[in-house]
Amino acid sequence: MARKCPISGKGVLVGHNVSHSNIKTKRRFIPNLQTISVLSDALGSVRLRLSTNAIRTIEFKGGIDAYLKEMPDGKLLPEMRRLKRRIEGAAERKAG
């Protein structure tokens, strides 16, 4: 499982631990990823592994459906494009 958020694109960064004597050792800055169930109006519960920043953004936009509807496909990763198509298809089936 990749350590990358499919919504915000945040991933692992590399840097140094710097001691008092200025000795540098490599380290990794890992994003704060959480496995959560996001409630979709069309699909119901969807489990995603998102960064905390992405969770806040989704809640601010009004849910995963509203967030994906307003985002252009070019800015979304393939995993989120598939989810967007699933949500749109389920919404059409409910409406029609």
ABEGO torsion letter per residue (X at the ends): XBBBBAAAGBBBBBBBBBBAAGBBBBBBBBBBBBBBBBBBAAAEBBBBBBBAAAAAAAAAAGEAAAAAAABBAAABBAAAAAAAAAAAAAAAAAAX
